[in-house]
Amino acid sequence: MGNGVAVIFLFSLLLARSFLAASADNFNQDVGVTWGDGRGQIFNGGNLISLTLDKISGSGFQSKNEYLFGRFDVQMKLVPRNSAGTVTTFYLSSDPSPTHDEIDLEFLGNLSGSPYTVHTNVYTQGKGNREQEFDLWFDPTKDFHTYSIIWNPQRIIIYVDYIPIRVFENEEAIGVPFAKSQPMRVYGTIWDGEQWATRGGQVKTDWSGAPFTAYYRNFNVQSANSVGNKPWLTRGITTKDRNWLRWAKRNHMIYNYCTDRNRHTPRPECHRRRKSRSL
Ligand SMILES: *[C@@H]1O[C@H](CO)[C@@H](O)[C@H](O)[C@H]1NC(C)=O
């Protein structure tokens, strides 16, 4: 290669990289189907993944890279019709260990025509039990919808169609550990949760409807290594966000660990919130 050609070649590589960073990431490049023996498949040149669950196994993918903070977006279309017992997930987790960190979005299927539940949880230093559940205000099986996680040193924000539904603040000042030193991978999975998922395991999976398939597309990660601005890194909670959070809580929250007296002695971060009346 002549020098000039080499320079042009390098330049176009750089250009291609910045375009990639600005648009959707590519499943082929950024994730691997790691589980399910062929039940997870990548299509459309890497823009679409399907994950399938049958009576023998579920399936899943995970990102090749680990990220310390970032913004993580994906569009998902969930298992239609009778999906009771199925659990479809999009989550971040550090490597397995007794002190791992994790940020969960889990979609619990339901009987035909009944609402899906979005189950969210945050683990820090191996401790979870911070569930909040919401019902969705649309049918998540008809179309793709966008689910996002912003994770920065100050807070974790979970979004549905760009509407913030949950925020978990860094409350280290009052002794609550925060996820801030262990990098995490992105995961998507589908599995059978009939022992647990639908009304606490009362409704079992109807395997006559199997295989069950969920779709993921337009996966996008903005991390510390991405080119360009990083608005997510300092993303705070605006008045508008606060209004949306209140809206989600009033109209769509169906479970909140902060108010479950049967399960937990109230957590410090819950006290704080009530005191400041912020949420
Ligand atoms: C399923 O639908 C019922 C209402 O038909 C609702 O009470 C329940 O929370 C929904 N979600 C799950 C996971 O069972």
The ligand as an SDF file (V2000), in Angstrom:
LIG
                    3D

 14 14  0  0  0  0  0  0  0  0999 V2000
  -51.3630  -10.0240   34.5310 C   0  0  0  0  0  0  0  0  0  0  0  0
  -52.6630   -9.4950   34.4410 O   0  0  0  0  0  0  0  0  0  0  0  0
  -53.3520   -9.3590   35.6590 C   0  0  0  0  0  0  0  0  0  0  0  0
  -54.7380   -8.8270   35.3660 C   0  0  0  0  0  0  0  0  0  0  0  0
  -55.3790   -9.6220   34.4300 O   0  0  0  0  0  0  0  0  0  0  0  0
  -52.5840   -8.4750   36.6130 C   0  0  0  0  0  0  0  0  0  0  0  0
  -53.2230   -8.4670   37.8740 O   0  0  0  0  0  0  0  0  0  0  0  0
  -51.1560   -8.9350   36.7570 C   0  0  0  0  0  0  0  0  0  0  0  0
  -50.4250   -8.0130   37.5280 O   0  0  0  0  0  0  0  0  0  0  0  0
  -50.5040   -9.0740   35.3850 C   0  0  0  0  0  0  0  0  0  0  0  0
  -49.0910   -9.4150   35.4190 N   0  0  0  0  0  0  0  0  0  0  0  0
  -48.5640  -10.5500   35.8860 C   0  0  0  0  0  0  0  0  0  0  0  0
  -47.0980  -10.7030   35.7580 C   0  0  0  0  0  0  0  0  0  0  0  0
  -49.2120  -11.4440   36.3590 O   0  0  0  0  0  0  0  0  0  0  0  0
  1  2  1  0
  1 10  1  0
  2  3  1  0
  3  4  1  0
  3  6  1  0
  4  5  1  0
  6  7  1  0
  6  8  1  0
  8  9  1  0
  8 10  1  0
 10 11  1  0
 11 12  1  0
 12 13  1  0
 12 14  2  0
M  END
$$$$
